[in-house]
Amino acid sequence: MFVGNYTVLLNTTLSVTCPFTAGNPPETRFTWFHGNTLTIGSQQNISLSSVKLSNEGYYKCRVNNTMDPTGCATQDEYTETTFYVDVQCE
């Protein structure tokens, strides 16, 4: 899923919420990546304060859910959301 691009000014703050649908039971794990590097969080929201030029690039939020449907085997599933951060000097 692609949620769009974000254009932010240098030294400002960007907050992003990762969309998801809770599993059953509702155990949900969030993992954030900047490029291919595991990055800044394990919560549904991230906040980049004092944005730097090095913050520019693609980000990905991976959401892992455990599904335990009645009468079926438990399954671990994940979805990924990507977006691009464009940092402007002014």
C-alpha distances in whole Angstrom, upper triangle without the diagonal:
4,6,9,12,15,19,21,25,27,28,26,23,20,18,14,13,10,9,10,13,16,18,21,23,21,21,17,17,15,15,14,15,16,16,17,19,19,19,20,19,19,18,15,16,17,20,21,25,27,24,26,25,24,21,19,17,13,12,10,10,10,11,14,16,19,20,24,24,28,30,27,26,24,21,18,15,12,8,6,5,6,9,12,16,19,22,25,28,29
4,6,9,12,15,18,22,23,25,23,21,17,16,13,13,11,11,13,16,19,21,24,26,23,23,20,19,16,16,14,14,15,15,16,18,19,18,19,19,19,19,16,16,16,18,19,23,24,21,23,22,21,18,17,14,11,10,9,10,12,14,17,19,22,23,27,28,31,33,31,30,28,24,22,18,15,11,8,5,5,6,9,12,15,19,21,25,26
4,7,9,13,16,19,22,23,21,18,14,13,10,10,9,9,12,15,18,21,25,26,23,23,19,19,16,16,14,15,15,16,18,20,19,18,18,18,19,17,14,14,14,16,17,20,22,20,22,21,21,18,16,14,12,11,10,11,13,14,18,20,23,24,28,29,32,34,32,31,29,26,23,20,16,13,10,7,6,6,9,11,14,17,20,23,24
4,7,10,13,17,19,21,19,17,14,14,11,12,12,12,16,19,22,25,28,30,26,26,23,22,19,18,16,16,15,16,18,20,20,19,19,20,21,20,17,16,16,16,17,20,21,18,20,19,19,16,14,12,11,11,11,13,16,17,21,23,27,28,32,32,36,38,36,35,32,29,26,23,20,16,13,10,8,5,7,9,11,14,17,20,21
4,7,10,13,16,18,16,15,12,13,11,13,13,15,18,22,25,27,31,32,29,28,25,23,20,19,16,15,14,14,18,19,20,18,18,19,21,20,18,16,15,15,15,17,18,15,16,16,16,13,11,10,9,10,12,14,17,19,23,25,29,30,34,35,39,41,39,38,35,32,29,25,22,18,15,12,9,5,5,6,7,11,13,17,17
4,6,10,12,14,12,11,8,10,9,12,14,16,19,23,25,28,32,33,29,29,25,24,20,19,16,16,14,15,19,19,20,18,17,18,20,19,17,15,13,13,12,14,15,12,14,13,15,11,10,10,10,11,13,15,18,20,24,26,30,32,36,37,40,43,40,39,36,33,30,27,24,20,17,14,11,7,6,5,6,8,10,14,14
4,7,10,12,11,11,9,12,12,16,17,19,23,27,29,32,36,36,33,32,29,27,23,22,19,18,16,17,21,21,22,20,19,21,23,22,20,18,16,14,13,14,14,11,12,12,14,11,9,11,12,13,16,18,22,24,28,30,34,36,39,41,44,47,44,43,40,37,34,31,27,24,21,17,15,11,8,6,5,6,7,11,11
4,7,9,7,8,7,10,12,16,18,20,24,28,30,33,36,37,33,32,29,27,23,22,19,18,16,18,21,21,22,19,18,20,23,22,20,17,15,12,10,11,10,8,10,10,13,10,9,12,14,14,17,19,23,25,28,31,35,37,40,42,45,48,46,44,41,38,35,32,29,26,22,19,17,13,11,7,6,5,6,9,9
4,6,6,8,9,13,15,19,21,24,28,31,33,36,40,40,36,35,32,30,26,25,21,21,18,20,24,23,24,21,19,22,25,24,23,20,17,14,12,11,9,7,9,9,13,11,11,14,16,17,20,22,26,28,32,34,38,40,44,45,49,51,49,48,45,42,38,36,32,29,26,23,20,17,14,10,8,6,5,6,6
4,6,9,10,14,16,20,23,26,29,33,34,37,41,41,37,36,32,30,26,25,21,20,17,19,23,22,23,19,18,21,24,24,24,20,17,14,11,10,7,5,6,7,10,10,10,14,17,17,21,22,26,29,32,35,38,41,44,46,50,52,50,48,45,42,39,36,33,30,27,24,21,18,15,11,10,6,6,5,7
4,7,10,13,16,20,22,26,29,33,34,37,40,40,36,35,32,29,26,24,21,21,18,21,24,22,22,19,17,20,23,23,23,19,16,13,9,7,4,5,6,9,11,11,12,16,18,18,22,23,26,28,32,35,38,41,44,46,50,52,50,48,45,42,39,36,33,31,27,25,22,20,17,13,13,9,10,9,10
4,7,10,13,17,20,23,26,30,31,34,38,38,34,33,30,28,24,23,20,20,18,21,24,22,22,19,17,19,22,21,20,17,14,11,8,6,5,6,9,11,13,11,13,16,18,18,20,21,25,27,30,33,36,38,42,44,47,50,48,46,43,40,37,35,31,29,26,23,21,18,16,12,12,10,10,10,11
4,7,10,14,17,20,23,26,28,31,34,34,30,29,26,24,21,20,17,18,16,19,22,21,20,17,14,16,19,17,17,13,10,7,5,4,6,6,10,13,14,11,13,15,17,15,18,18,22,23,27,29,33,35,38,40,44,46,44,43,39,37,34,31,28,26,23,20,19,16,15,12,13,11,12,14,14
4,7,10,13,16,19,23,25,28,31,31,27,27,23,22,18,18,14,15,14,17,20,19,18,15,13,14,17,15,14,10,8,6,5,7,9,7,11,13,14,10,11,13,14,12,15,15,19,20,24,26,30,32,35,37,40,43,41,40,36,34,30,28,25,22,19,16,15,13,12,9,11,10,13,15,15
4,7,10,13,16,20,21,24,28,28,24,23,20,19,15,15,13,15,14,18,20,19,18,14,12,12,14,12,11,7,6,4,6,8,11,11,14,16,16,13,14,15,15,12,14,13,16,17,21,23,26,29,32,34,37,40,38,37,33,31,28,25,22,20,18,15,14,12,13,11,14,14,16,18,19
4,7,10,13,16,18,21,25,25,21,21,17,16,13,13,11,13,13,16,18,18,16,14,12,11,13,11,8,6,5,6,9,12,15,13,16,18,17,13,14,14,13,10,11,10,13,14,18,20,23,25,29,31,34,37,35,33,30,28,24,22,19,16,14,11,11,10,11,11,14,15,18,20,21
4,6,9,13,14,18,21,21,18,17,14,14,11,12,11,14,15,18,19,19,17,15,13,12,12,9,6,4,7,9,12,15,18,17,20,21,21,17,17,17,15,12,11,9,12,12,15,17,20,22,25,27,30,33,31,30,27,25,22,19,16,14,13,10,11,11,14,14,17,18,21,24,25
4,7,10,12,15,19,19,16,15,12,11,8,10,9,12,14,16,17,17,15,14,13,11,11,9,5,6,8,11,14,17,20,19,21,22,21,18,18,17,14,11,9,6,8,8,12,14,17,19,22,24,28,30,28,27,24,21,18,16,13,10,9,7,9,10,13,14,18,20,23,26,27
4,7,10,13,17,18,14,15,12,12,10,13,13,15,17,19,20,20,19,18,17,15,14,11,8,9,12,15,18,21,24,22,25,26,25,21,21,20,17,14,12,9,10,9,12,13,16,17,21,22,25,28,26,25,22,20,18,15,12,10,9,8,11,12,16,17,21,23,26,29,29
4,6,9,13,14,11,12,9,10,10,12,14,16,19,21,21,21,19,19,18,16,14,12,9,11,14,18,20,24,27,25,28,29,27,24,24,22,19,16,13,10,9,7,9,9,13,13,17,18,21,24,22,22,19,16,14,12,10,8,9,9,13,15,19,20,24,26,29,32,33
4,7,10,12,9,11,9,12,12,15,17,20,22,24,24,25,22,22,21,19,16,14,11,15,18,21,24,27,30,29,32,32,31,28,28,26,23,20,17,13,12,9,10,9,11,11,14,15,18,21,19,19,17,15,13,11,10,10,12,12,16,18,22,24,28,30,33,36,37
4,7,8,5,7,7,10,12,15,17,21,24,26,25,25,22,23,22,18,15,14,12,15,18,22,25,28,32,30,33,34,33,29,30,28,25,21,18,15,13,10,9,7,9,9,12,13,16,19,18,18,15,13,12,11,11,11,14,15,19,21,25,26,30,32,35,38,39
4,5,5,7,7,10,13,16,19,22,25,27,26,26,23,24,23,20,17,16,14,18,21,25,28,31,34,33,35,36,35,31,32,30,27,23,20,17,14,10,9,5,6,5,8,9,13,16,14,14,11,10,9,9,10,12,15,17,21,23,27,29,33,35,38,41,42
3,5,7,9,13,16,19,22,25,29,30,29,29,26,27,26,23,20,18,17,21,24,28,31,34,37,37,39,40,38,35,35,34,30,27,24,20,18,14,12,8,7,5,6,7,10,13,12,12,10,10,11,11,13,15,19,21,24,27,31,33,36,38,42,45,46
4,6,9,12,15,19,22,25,29,31,29,29,26,26,26,22,19,18,17,21,24,27,31,33,37,36,39,40,38,35,36,34,31,27,24,21,18,14,12,9,7,7,7,9,11,14,14,13,10,11,11,13,14,17,20,22,25,28,32,33,37,39,42,45,46
4,6,10,13,16,19,23,26,28,27,27,23,24,23,19,16,14,13,17,20,24,27,30,33,33,35,37,35,31,33,31,28,24,21,18,16,12,10,7,7,8,10,12,14,18,17,16,13,13,12,12,13,15,17,19,23,25,28,30,33,35,38,41,42
4,7,10,14,17,20,24,26,25,24,21,21,20,17,13,12,12,16,19,22,25,28,32,31,33,35,33,30,31,29,26,23,20,16,14,10,8,6,6,9,11,14,16,19,18,16,12,12,10,11,12,14,16,18,22,24,27,29,32,34,37,40,41
4,7,10,13,17,20,22,21,21,17,18,17,14,10,9,9,13,16,19,22,25,29,28,30,31,29,26,27,26,23,19,16,12,10,7,6,5,7,10,13,16,19,21,19,18,14,13,10,10,10,11,13,15,18,20,24,25,29,30,34,36,38
4,7,10,13,17,19,18,17,14,14,14,10,7,8,8,12,14,17,20,23,26,25,27,28,26,23,25,23,20,17,14,10,8,6,5,7,9,13,15,18,22,24,22,20,16,14,11,11,9,11,12,14,16,19,22,23,27,28,32,34,36
4,7,10,14,16,15,14,11,11,11,8,5,6,6,9,10,14,16,20,23,22,24,25,22,19,21,19,17,13,10,7,6,5,7,9,12,15,19,21,25,27,25,23,19,17,13,12,10,10,10,11,13,15,18,19,23,24,28,30,32
4,7,10,13,12,11,7,8,8,6,5,8,9,10,10,14,15,19,22,20,21,22,20,17,18,17,14,11,8,6,5,7,8,12,15,18,21,24,28,30,27,25,21,18,15,13,10,11,9,11,12,14,16,17,21,22,26,29,31
4,7,10,10,9,6,5,6,6,7,9,9,9,8,11,12,16,18,17,18,19,16,13,15,13,11,7,6,5,6,9,12,15,18,21,25,27,31,33,30,28,24,22,18,16,13,12,10,10,10,11,13,14,17,19,22,25,27
4,6,6,5,4,5,7,9,10,12,13,13,11,13,13,16,18,16,16,17,14,11,12,10,8,6,5,6,8,12,14,18,21,24,27,30,33,35,32,30,27,23,20,18,14,13,10,10,9,11,12,12,16,17,21,23,26
4,6,5,7,6,8,11,13,15,15,14,12,13,12,15,16,13,13,13,10,8,9,7,6,5,7,9,12,15,18,21,24,27,31,33,37,39,36,33,30,27,23,21,18,16,13,12,10,10,10,10,13,14,18,20,23
4,6,8,9,12,14,16,18,18,18,15,17,15,18,19,16,15,14,11,10,10,7,5,6,8,11,13,16,19,22,26,28,32,34,38,39,36,34,31,27,24,22,18,17,13,13,10,10,10,11,13,15,19,21,24
4,7,9,12,14,16,18,19,19,17,19,18,21,22,19,18,17,14,13,13,11,9,9,9,11,12,16,17,21,24,27,30,32,36,37,34,32,29,25,22,20,17,16,13,14,12,13,13,15,17,19,22,25,28
4,6,10,12,14,16,18,17,15,17,16,19,20,18,17,16,13,12,13,11,10,9,10,12,13,16,18,21,24,27,30,33,37,38,35,32,29,26,22,21,18,17,15,15,14,15,15,15,18,19,22,24,27
4,7,9,10,13,15,15,13,15,15,18,20,18,18,18,15,13,15,14,12,10,9,10,10,13,15,19,21,24,28,31,34,36,33,30,27,24,20,19,16,16,14,14,14,15,16,16,19,20,24,26,29
4,6,9,12,13,13,10,12,11,14,16,15,15,16,13,11,13,13,12,9,10,10,11,14,16,20,23,26,29,32,35,37,34,32,29,26,22,21,18,17,15,14,14,14,15,14,17,18,21,23,26
4,7,9,11,10,7,9,9,12,14,13,14,16,14,11,14,14,13,10,11,10,12,14,17,20,23,26,29,32,35,38,35,33,29,27,23,22,19,18,16,15,15,15,15,14,17,17,21,23,25
4,6,8,8,7,9,11,13,17,16,18,19,17,14,17,17,15,12,11,9,11,12,14,17,20,23,26,29,32,34,32,30,26,24,20,19,17,16,15,14,15,16,17,16,20,20,24,26,28
4,7,8,9,12,14,17,20,19,21,23,21,18,20,19,17,14,12,9,10,10,11,13,16,19,22,25,29,31,29,27,23,21,17,17,14,15,14,14,16,17,19,19,23,23,27,29,31
4,5,7,10,13,16,20,19,22,24,22,19,21,20,18,14,13,10,11,10,12,13,16,19,22,25,28,31,29,27,23,21,18,17,15,15,14,14,16,17,19,19,22,23,26,29,30
4,7,10,14,16,20,19,22,24,22,19,20,19,17,14,12,9,10,9,11,13,16,18,22,24,27,30,28,27,23,21,18,16,14,13,12,12,14,15,17,18,21,22,25,28,29
4,7,10,13,16,16,19,21,20,16,18,18,16,13,12,10,12,12,15,16,20,22,25,28,31,34,32,30,27,25,22,20,17,16,14,13,14,14,16,15,19,19,22,25,26
4,7,10,13,12,15,17,16,13,15,15,14,11,11,10,13,13,17,19,22,25,28,30,34,37,34,33,29,27,23,22,19,17,15,13,13,13,14,13,16,16,20,22,23
4,6,10,10,13,15,15,11,14,15,15,12,14,13,16,17,20,23,26,29,32,34,37,40,38,37,33,31,27,25,22,21,18,16,15,14,14,12,15,14,17,19,20
4,7,6,9,12,11,8,11,13,14,12,14,14,18,19,23,25,29,31,35,37,40,43,41,39,35,33,29,28,24,22,19,17,16,14,13,11,13,12,14,16,17
4,5,9,12,12,10,13,16,17,15,18,18,21,23,26,28,32,35,38,40,43,46,44,42,39,36,33,31,28,26,23,21,20,17,16,13,14,12,14,15,16
4,6,10,11,10,12,16,18,17,20,21,24,26,29,32,35,38,41,44,47,50,47,46,42,39,36,34,31,29,26,23,21,19,17,14,14,11,12,12,14
4,7,8,6,9,12,14,14,17,18,22,24,28,30,34,37,40,42,46,48,46,44,41,38,34,32,29,27,23,21,18,16,14,10,10,8,10,10,12
4,5,5,8,11,14,15,18,20,23,26,29,32,36,39,42,44,48,50,48,46,42,39,36,34,30,28,24,22,19,17,14,11,10,7,9,9,12
4,5,6,9,13,14,18,20,24,27,30,33,37,39,43,45,49,51,48,46,43,40,36,34,30,28,24,22,19,16,13,10,9,6,8,8,12
4,5,8,11,12,16,18,21,25,27,31,34,37,41,43,47,49,46,43,40,37,33,31,28,26,22,21,18,15,13,10,10,9,11,12,16
4,6,9,9,13,15,18,21,25,28,31,34,38,40,43,46,43,41,38,34,31,29,25,23,19,17,15,12,10,7,8,7,11,13,15
4,7,9,13,16,19,22,25,29,32,35,38,40,44,46,43,41,38,35,31,29,25,23,19,17,13,11,7,5,5,6,9,12,14
4,7,10,13,17,20,23,26,30,32,36,38,42,43,40,38,36,32,29,26,22,20,16,14,11,8,5,5,7,9,12,15,18
4,7,10,13,17,20,23,27,29,32,34,38,40,37,35,32,29,25,22,19,16,12,10,7,6,4,6,9,12,15,18,20
4,7,10,13,17,20,23,26,29,31,35,37,34,32,29,26,22,20,16,14,10,8,6,5,6,8,11,13,17,20,22
4,6,10,13,16,20,22,26,28,31,33,30,28,26,22,19,16,12,10,7,5,4,7,9,11,14,17,20,24,25
4,6,10,13,17,19,23,25,28,31,28,26,23,20,16,14,10,8,6,5,7,9,12,13,17,19,23,26,27
4,7,10,13,16,19,22,25,27,24,22,19,16,13,10,7,6,4,7,9,12,15,17,21,23,26,29,31
4,7,10,13,16,18,22,24,22,20,17,14,10,8,5,5,6,8,12,15,18,20,23,25,29,32,34
4,7,10,13,16,19,21,19,17,13,10,7,6,4,7,9,12,15,18,21,23,27,29,33,36,37
4,6,10,12,16,18,16,14,10,8,6,5,6,9,12,14,18,21,24,26,30,32,35,38,40
4,7,10,13,15,13,11,7,6,5,6,9,12,15,18,21,24,28,30,34,36,39,42,44
4,6,10,12,10,9,6,5,6,7,10,13,17,19,23,26,30,32,36,38,41,44,46
4,7,9,7,7,5,7,9,11,14,17,20,23,27,30,34,36,39,42,45,48,49
4,6,5,7,7,9,11,13,16,18,22,24,28,31,35,37,41,43,47,50,51
4,6,8,9,12,15,16,20,22,26,28,32,35,39,41,45,47,50,53,54
4,7,9,12,16,18,21,24,27,30,34,37,41,43,47,49,53,56,57
4,7,9,13,14,18,21,24,27,31,34,38,40,44,47,50,53,55
4,6,10,12,16,19,23,26,29,33,36,39,43,45,49,52,53
4,7,10,13,17,20,23,27,30,34,36,40,42,46,49,50
4,6,10,13,17,20,23,27,30,33,36,39,42,45,47
4,7,11,14,17,20,24,27,29,33,35,39,42,44
4,7,10,14,17,21,24,27,30,33,36,39,41
4,7,10,13,17,20,23,26,29,32,36,37
4,7,10,14,17,20,23,26,30,33,34
4,7,10,14,16,20,23,26,29,31
4,7,11,13,17,20,23,26,28
4,7,10,13,16,20,23,25
4,7,10,13,16,20,21
4,6,10,13,16,18
4,6,10,13,15
4,6,10,12
4,7,9
4,5
4
